[in-house]
Amino acid sequence: VAGSLLNKEQKPDFLRGVKKEYDKLKEDFANKKTVKNYLPFEEAQKNGAAINWQNFIPVTPTFTGTKIFNNYDLAEIATYIDWQPFFIAWEMHGKFPQILSDEIIGAAATHLYNDAQKLLQQIIREKWLTARGAIGFWPANKTAPDTVTIKTETGNVALEFLRQQIKKAAGQPNLSLADFISDNTSSTDFIGAFAVTIEGIEPHIKKFEENLDDYNKIILQALADRFAEAFAELLHKKTRLEYWGYATDEHLTTEQLIKEEYLGIRPAPGYPACPDHTEKYKLFELLGGTAATGITLTESLAMYPASSVSGWYFANPESKYFGVGKISEDQLKNYAERKAMPLAEARRWLSPVLE
């Protein structure tokens, strides 16, 4: 290579050859990027989940409307904490509790875990934090391929969902969350929603900052996040066993709960199965807004307090988590029309999933 560059006669041919080789590599890479094929949106809609709704008998929740939880017992919530994400927040990767005996990071992980347990008990004992939440259930039916209409006491609310559009192998459906709600109008189905939050962290964060104690500050922030996720897990379990009661014979260990081996799903707006954050407006309106949940939505539709979780409840035994993936322009236009949203605004909100 060096000889070819130094030789005046060979250099032009050599550089042309290198450029040609790089051009081919760029072309090959571009071709690889376009390997994914997308169905026309109408075809994707026709290839939804095939569920026999004629033989489906929906379970009626024990109540419709909302139920509010104020100052929920932190000690009970703590029993549902999944510790693995806590360690990931500290860039310690490994399964819990095996991480505590890991040859490389076990000692550091154990030290961190013991410190977290101490602070956890102090939080519970001295009531540093407050757990608030709301759940709700409403009659609902699928009224269009990707639309679920909820019936409330004050009127109907249309939830709009996105559908997988990538071309699948034969027999594989292009899923939308709307597929998991019955379109059989002679048999009313139901959908649920939830929002939970952990309040009261600010004065304790401020105190740690004043003491230049970043270590305990980060532990506290991570624990608040864990409390929020654990509260969501706890209420989902109570929903399945008691409030909705569609899985009253469930007997799952904490490990099985973490692995999501339960019936039904609780997808969150802004996440892979329903990536549009703007549907949060409807979710929070249904639950009673900030007054009921303690949560406010920022301009970017993040939730405040930061340690908050919200989502939908689907009870159908065939419902499952999935990612919508990328969508094409035809679905974007259809979605904007359904939501009566300017196309440019829909494009902005859905930019992460646009092909």
C-alpha positions as CSV (number, residue, x, y, z in Angstrom):
1,V,0.0,0.0,0.0
2,A,2.7,2.5,1.0
3,G,4.7,1.6,-2.2
4,S,1.7,2.3,-4.4
5,L,1.1,5.6,-2.8
6,L,4.7,6.7,-3.1
7,N,5.0,5.5,-6.8
8,K,3.8,8.4,-9.0
9,E,2.8,6.1,-11.8
10,Q,0.9,3.6,-9.6
11,K,-0.7,6.2,-7.3
12,P,-3.7,7.4,-9.5
13,D,-4.7,3.8,-10.4
14,F,-4.4,2.7,-6.8
15,L,-6.5,5.6,-5.5
16,R,-9.2,5.0,-8.2
17,G,-9.2,1.3,-7.1
18,V,-9.7,2.3,-3.4
19,K,-12.5,4.7,-4.3
20,K,-14.2,2.1,-6.4
21,E,-13.9,-0.4,-3.5
22,Y,-15.4,2.0,-1.0
23,D,-18.2,3.0,-3.4
24,K,-19.1,-0.7,-3.6
25,L,-19.0,-1.0,0.2
26,K,-21.3,2.0,0.5
27,E,-23.7,0.6,-2.1
28,D,-23.7,-2.8,-0.4
29,F,-24.4,-1.1,3.0
30,A,-27.3,0.9,1.5
31,N,-28.8,-2.2,0.0
32,K,-28.6,-4.0,3.3
33,K,-30.5,-1.1,4.9
34,T,-33.4,-1.5,2.5
35,V,-33.8,-5.2,2.9
36,K,-36.7,-4.7,5.2
37,N,-40.0,-4.7,3.2
38,Y,-43.1,-2.9,4.4
39,L,-46.7,-3.8,3.6
40,P,-49.1,-1.2,2.4
41,F,-51.0,-0.2,5.5
42,E,-54.3,-1.6,4.3
43,E,-52.7,-5.0,3.9
44,A,-51.1,-4.8,7.3
45,Q,-54.5,-4.1,8.8
46,K,-56.0,-7.2,7.1
47,N,-53.2,-9.3,8.7
48,G,-54.0,-8.6,12.3
49,A,-54.2,-11.1,15.1
50,A,-56.8,-13.8,14.4
51,I,-58.8,-14.1,17.6
52,N,-62.1,-15.9,17.7
53,W,-64.3,-13.3,19.4
54,Q,-67.5,-15.2,18.8
55,N,-66.5,-17.7,21.5
56,F,-64.8,-15.1,23.8
57,I,-66.6,-14.3,27.0
58,P,-65.0,-11.1,28.6
59,V,-64.6,-10.9,32.3
60,T,-66.5,-8.0,33.8
61,P,-64.4,-5.9,36.4
62,T,-65.7,-5.6,39.9
63,F,-66.3,-1.9,39.2
64,T,-66.2,0.5,36.3
65,G,-64.7,4.0,36.6
66,T,-61.7,4.8,38.7
67,K,-60.2,3.8,42.1
68,I,-57.7,6.2,43.8
69,F,-54.9,5.1,46.1
70,N,-53.4,7.7,48.4
71,N,-50.4,7.1,50.7
72,Y,-50.1,3.3,49.8
73,D,-48.0,1.2,52.2
74,L,-44.4,1.5,51.1
75,A,-43.5,-1.7,53.0
76,E,-45.9,-3.7,50.9
77,I,-44.7,-2.1,47.7
78,A,-41.1,-2.8,48.6
79,T,-41.8,-6.6,48.5
80,Y,-42.4,-6.2,44.7
81,I,-39.1,-4.4,43.9
82,D,-37.1,-5.8,41.0
83,W,-33.5,-5.2,42.0
84,Q,-31.8,-5.9,38.7
85,P,-32.6,-2.5,37.1
86,F,-31.3,-0.9,40.3
87,F,-27.9,-2.3,39.7
88,I,-28.1,-1.5,36.0
89,A,-28.5,2.2,37.1
90,W,-25.0,1.8,38.6
91,E,-23.7,0.1,35.5
92,M,-23.5,-3.2,37.3
93,H,-24.9,-5.8,34.9
94,G,-26.0,-9.3,36.0
95,K,-29.0,-11.2,37.4
96,F,-30.1,-10.6,40.9
97,P,-29.3,-12.1,43.5
98,Q,-26.5,-13.9,41.6
99,I,-24.8,-10.5,41.1
100,L,-24.0,-10.4,44.8
101,S,-21.7,-13.4,44.5
102,D,-20.2,-12.4,41.1
103,E,-16.4,-13.0,41.1
104,I,-15.6,-9.6,39.6
105,I,-18.3,-7.2,40.9
106,G,-19.9,-9.3,43.7
107,A,-18.2,-7.4,46.6
108,A,-19.1,-4.0,45.2
109,A,-22.6,-5.1,44.4
110,T,-23.1,-6.5,47.9
111,H,-21.8,-3.2,49.5
112,L,-24.2,-1.2,47.3
113,Y,-27.1,-3.5,48.1
114,N,-26.6,-3.3,51.8
115,D,-26.4,0.5,51.7
116,A,-29.6,0.6,49.6
117,Q,-31.4,-1.7,52.1
118,K,-30.4,0.7,54.9
119,L,-31.8,3.7,53.1
120,L,-34.9,1.7,52.0
121,Q,-35.8,0.9,55.6
122,Q,-35.2,4.5,56.6
123,I,-37.5,5.7,53.8
124,I,-40.2,3.3,55.0
125,R,-39.7,4.0,58.7
126,E,-39.6,7.8,58.4
127,K,-42.1,8.1,55.6
128,W,-39.8,10.0,53.3
129,L,-41.9,9.2,50.2
130,T,-45.6,8.9,49.4
131,A,-47.0,6.4,46.9
132,R,-50.1,7.6,45.0
133,G,-52.0,5.9,42.2
134,A,-55.2,5.4,40.2
135,I,-56.6,2.6,38.2
136,G,-59.8,2.5,36.1
137,F,-61.8,0.1,33.9
138,W,-64.3,0.9,31.2
139,P,-66.5,-0.9,28.7
140,A,-64.7,-0.9,25.3
141,N,-64.9,-2.4,21.8
142,K,-62.8,-2.2,18.7
143,T,-64.7,0.0,16.3
144,A,-62.1,0.2,13.5
145,P,-59.0,-1.8,12.7
146,D,-56.8,0.3,15.0
147,T,-59.4,2.1,17.1
148,V,-60.8,1.1,20.5
149,T,-63.8,3.1,21.7
150,I,-64.2,3.4,25.4
151,K,-67.6,4.2,26.9
152,T,-67.6,6.5,30.0
153,E,-70.3,8.2,31.9
154,T,-69.6,11.4,30.1
155,G,-69.2,10.1,26.6
156,N,-67.0,8.0,24.3
157,V,-63.2,8.2,24.1
158,A,-61.5,6.8,21.0
159,L,-58.0,5.3,21.6
160,E,-55.9,5.2,18.4
161,F,-53.1,2.6,18.1
162,L,-50.4,1.9,15.6
163,R,-49.8,-1.4,13.7
164,Q,-46.7,-3.3,12.8
165,Q,-46.1,-2.7,9.1
166,I,-43.0,-4.8,8.3
167,K,-43.6,-7.7,6.0
168,K,-43.9,-10.9,8.1
169,A,-43.3,-14.6,7.4
170,A,-46.4,-16.5,6.3
171,G,-48.8,-17.0,9.1
172,Q,-47.3,-14.2,11.3
173,P,-49.7,-11.3,12.1
174,N,-49.0,-7.6,11.9
175,L,-50.1,-6.7,15.5
176,S,-51.8,-3.6,16.9
177,L,-53.0,-3.3,20.5
178,A,-56.5,-2.8,19.1
179,D,-56.4,-6.5,18.1
180,F,-56.7,-7.5,21.7
181,I,-60.1,-5.8,22.3
182,S,-63.3,-7.5,20.9
183,D,-65.0,-6.1,17.9
184,N,-68.1,-8.2,18.7
185,T,-70.6,-5.4,19.6
186,S,-73.0,-8.0,21.0
187,S,-70.5,-8.7,23.8
188,T,-69.0,-5.7,25.5
189,D,-65.3,-6.0,26.3
190,F,-63.3,-3.9,28.7
191,I,-60.0,-2.0,28.9
192,G,-58.2,-0.6,31.9
193,A,-55.7,2.1,32.7
194,F,-53.3,2.9,35.6
195,A,-50.9,5.6,36.8
196,V,-48.7,5.5,39.8
197,T,-46.2,8.0,41.2
198,I,-43.7,8.4,44.1
199,E,-43.8,11.8,45.7
200,G,-41.7,13.7,48.3
201,I,-38.2,13.0,47.0
202,E,-37.2,16.7,46.6
203,P,-36.3,17.8,50.1
204,H,-34.2,14.6,50.7
205,I,-32.4,15.1,47.4
206,K,-31.7,18.7,48.4
207,K,-30.3,17.6,51.7
208,F,-27.9,15.1,50.1
209,E,-26.8,17.8,47.6
210,E,-26.1,20.2,50.5
211,N,-24.0,17.6,52.2
212,L,-22.2,16.8,48.8
213,D,-23.4,13.2,49.2
214,D,-23.9,12.2,45.6
215,Y,-23.7,8.5,46.6
216,N,-26.9,8.5,48.7
217,K,-28.6,10.9,46.4
218,I,-28.2,8.5,43.5
219,I,-29.3,5.6,45.6
220,L,-32.4,7.5,46.7
221,Q,-33.3,8.4,43.1
222,A,-32.9,4.8,42.0
223,L,-35.0,3.6,44.9
224,A,-37.8,6.0,44.0
225,D,-37.8,4.6,40.5
226,R,-37.9,1.1,41.9
227,F,-40.8,2.0,44.2
228,A,-42.8,3.3,41.2
229,E,-42.2,0.2,39.1
230,A,-43.0,-2.0,42.1
231,F,-46.2,-0.2,42.8
232,A,-47.2,-0.7,39.1
233,E,-46.5,-4.4,39.5
234,L,-48.4,-4.6,42.7
235,L,-51.5,-2.9,41.3
236,H,-51.4,-5.0,38.2
237,K,-51.4,-8.1,40.3
238,K,-54.3,-6.9,42.4
239,T,-56.1,-6.0,39.2
240,R,-55.7,-9.5,37.8
241,L,-56.7,-11.2,41.1
242,E,-59.2,-8.8,42.6
243,Y,-60.2,-5.6,40.9
244,W,-60.8,-7.0,37.4
245,G,-60.5,-10.6,38.6
246,Y,-59.7,-12.2,35.2
247,A,-56.9,-14.4,36.7
248,T,-58.2,-15.2,40.2
249,D,-56.4,-18.6,40.3
250,E,-53.0,-17.0,39.6
251,H,-50.1,-18.2,41.9
252,L,-46.9,-16.6,40.7
253,T,-43.6,-16.1,42.5
254,T,-41.9,-12.7,42.4
255,E,-39.4,-14.0,39.9
256,Q,-42.3,-15.1,37.6
257,L,-43.9,-11.7,38.0
258,I,-40.6,-10.1,36.9
259,K,-40.6,-12.4,33.9
260,E,-44.1,-11.3,33.0
261,E,-45.6,-14.8,33.1
262,Y,-49.0,-13.4,34.0
263,L,-52.1,-13.2,31.9
264,G,-52.7,-9.8,30.2
265,I,-50.4,-6.9,29.6
266,R,-49.9,-3.3,30.7
267,P,-48.2,-1.4,27.8
268,A,-47.3,2.2,28.4
269,P,-47.8,5.1,25.9
270,G,-44.5,6.1,24.4
271,Y,-43.1,2.5,24.6
272,P,-42.7,-0.1,21.7
273,A,-46.3,-1.4,21.5
274,C,-47.9,2.1,21.5
275,P,-45.1,4.6,20.7
276,D,-47.3,7.7,20.5
277,H,-46.9,9.8,23.7
278,T,-49.9,12.0,22.9
279,E,-52.3,9.2,23.8
280,K,-51.2,9.9,27.4
281,Y,-53.6,12.9,27.4
282,K,-56.6,10.5,27.1
283,L,-55.2,8.1,29.7
284,F,-54.8,10.8,32.3
285,E,-58.2,12.4,31.4
286,L,-59.8,9.0,32.0
287,L,-58.1,8.6,35.3
288,G,-59.0,12.0,36.6
289,G,-55.9,14.0,35.8
290,T,-53.4,15.4,38.2
291,A,-56.0,15.7,41.0
292,A,-56.4,11.9,41.0
293,T,-53.0,10.7,40.1
294,G,-50.6,13.4,41.5
295,I,-48.9,13.4,38.1
296,T,-48.5,16.3,35.6
297,L,-47.4,16.0,32.0
298,T,-44.6,18.2,30.8
299,E,-44.6,19.9,27.3
300,S,-42.7,16.9,26.0
301,L,-45.2,14.6,27.7
302,A,-42.8,13.2,30.2
303,M,-44.4,12.6,33.6
304,Y,-43.6,14.6,36.8
305,P,-42.7,13.4,39.4
306,A,-40.0,11.6,37.4
307,S,-40.6,8.3,39.4
308,S,-44.0,7.7,37.7
309,V,-45.4,4.8,35.6
310,S,-48.6,4.7,33.5
311,G,-50.2,2.5,31.0
312,W,-53.2,0.5,29.7
313,Y,-54.5,-2.8,31.0
314,F,-55.4,-5.5,28.5
315,A,-57.0,-8.7,30.0
316,N,-57.3,-10.9,26.9
317,P,-55.3,-14.2,27.3
318,E,-53.9,-13.8,23.8
319,S,-52.6,-10.3,24.4
320,K,-48.8,-10.0,24.5
321,Y,-46.0,-7.4,24.4
322,F,-44.6,-6.5,21.0
323,G,-42.9,-3.6,19.2
324,V,-44.6,-1.7,16.4
325,G,-41.3,-1.1,14.8
326,K,-41.1,1.3,11.8
327,I,-44.1,2.5,10.0
328,S,-44.6,4.0,6.5
329,E,-46.0,7.3,5.3
330,D,-49.5,5.7,4.5
331,Q,-50.0,4.7,8.1
332,L,-48.7,8.1,9.4
333,K,-51.3,9.9,7.2
334,N,-54.1,7.5,8.3
335,Y,-53.1,8.0,12.0
336,A,-53.1,11.8,11.7
337,E,-56.5,11.7,10.2
338,R,-57.9,9.4,12.9
339,K,-56.6,11.7,15.6
340,A,-57.6,14.9,13.7
341,M,-54.0,16.0,14.2
342,P,-52.1,18.1,11.6
343,L,-49.8,15.8,9.6
344,A,-46.7,17.8,10.5
345,E,-47.5,17.4,14.2
346,A,-48.1,13.7,13.9
347,R,-44.8,13.4,12.0
348,R,-43.0,15.2,14.8
349,W,-44.4,12.9,17.6
350,L,-43.9,9.7,15.6
351,S,-40.5,10.6,14.1
352,P,-38.7,7.8,16.1
353,V,-40.8,5.1,14.3
354,L,-41.0,6.6,10.8
355,E,-39.3,4.6,8.0
